[in-house]
Amino acid sequence: MARNNLQISILGSTGSVGCSTLAVIDENPQYSVFALTAHKNARLLFEQCQKYTPVFAVIGVDAAAEFEVLVKESGLATKLLVGKSALVEVASSPDVDIVMAAIVGAAGLESTLAAASNGKRLLLANKESLVMTGDLLKQAATQSGAEILPIDSEHNAIFQCLPITGSSLQATDYNGIEKVVLTASGGPFLNTPLEQLASVTPEQACLHPKWSMGRKISVDSATMMNKGLEFIEACYLFDLEPSQVDVLIHPQSIVHSMVHYADGSVIAELANPDMRVPIAYGLAWPERIRSGAAVLDLAAQEPLQFSKPDLQRFPCLRLGMEAAAKRGSAPAVLNAANEVAVEAFLSGEIGFTEISLIIEAVRSKIPCEATPSLAIIQDLDRQARTLSKELILKEFCRGAGA
């Protein structure tokens, strides 16, 4: 990968990870933008295209007309593509070297799999794709020669602490590794009295104390479902049993994760809470490039604290851990139910503490089974979403039965 003019497609360029990726590219002219994609933020996507002049821009059907008007008025040469099939196209193009998979949720599944199936360096910021497809995504990468490099700060930290012996995760020597530890900030409600959680608002849930993220991911952090999904992701990424993955609350978000070795050594990765750090590592690995992030000054930091998570406060974390132990269809069902429940919370249909109740109810009604194909996974995803919406309407929706 050590050459100039590396072509990158950024899937989800208008989100927080996408914008951070472009900021890292600003620091490193050896990268060229091949494609930028967004779901509905036509204005920001257009502004990004004006600055980075990608070959292609991809946008959702509902926002295509607005983007077309902006392009026509400006004379921009970027070619517009529309819809999910276009995401697959720019993720698998032979002209692309690197794909940043930063689309939130299951919507990024097919394009992420396309990048893995076509031998790309896949910068995986879309944890839901691996949660849903499990070993299928890794198998696709192995068969095509693709590199999967995790961009979630926690998994990227683990990756930095592992004895990588070849071209990617597939060539890791796991001898001597006892366990990995994912750190978690605890979100905005770490110390909120339990009886007050039922009344928290979407605005409060989205006020993360350390990270600037989109609304869905912010709610996942507040419930700690993000850590539940990351727990599952760690098992798949690093070929670990659930008993080899631990979680610690670390409110300062300076230690991003750590690896325990058999000799008693613990290797950790530390950095300021800035997504440009893992993005830069993924872009340049095994080399290092400037990220633009501020240098960590430990002497200026407050004392670093660590504690065990309270699973009564964070039932979504428990559900994620249980899904990791079951494997099969359990992670995909968990993810689908969570996406629907979070959307319902953000729209005011349900309360904050009902998110976990909906997920648990859906999980109890859909049996865990093997997931040998993408078609089966997608069918289970649809079933879980339909059931989640039905439960919200009939049993949880505020004002139901009125």
Secondary structure by P-SEA (a helix, b strand, c coil): ccccbbbbbbcccccaaaaaaaaaaaacccccccbbbbccaaaaaaaaaaaccccbbbbcccaaaaaaaaaaaccccbbbbbcaaaaaaaaccccccccccccccccaaaaaaaaaaccccccccaaaaaaaccaaaaaaaaaabbbbbbcaaaaaaaaaacccccccccccccccccbbbbbbccccccccccccccccccccccccccccccaaaaaaaaaaaaaaaaaaaaaaaaccccccbbbbbbccccccccccccccbbbbbbbcccaaaaaaaaacccccccccccccccccccbbbbbbbcccccaaaaaaaaaaaaccaaaaaaaaaaaaaaaaaaaccccccaaaaaaaaaaaaccbbbbccaaaaaaaaaaaaaaaaaaaaccccccccc
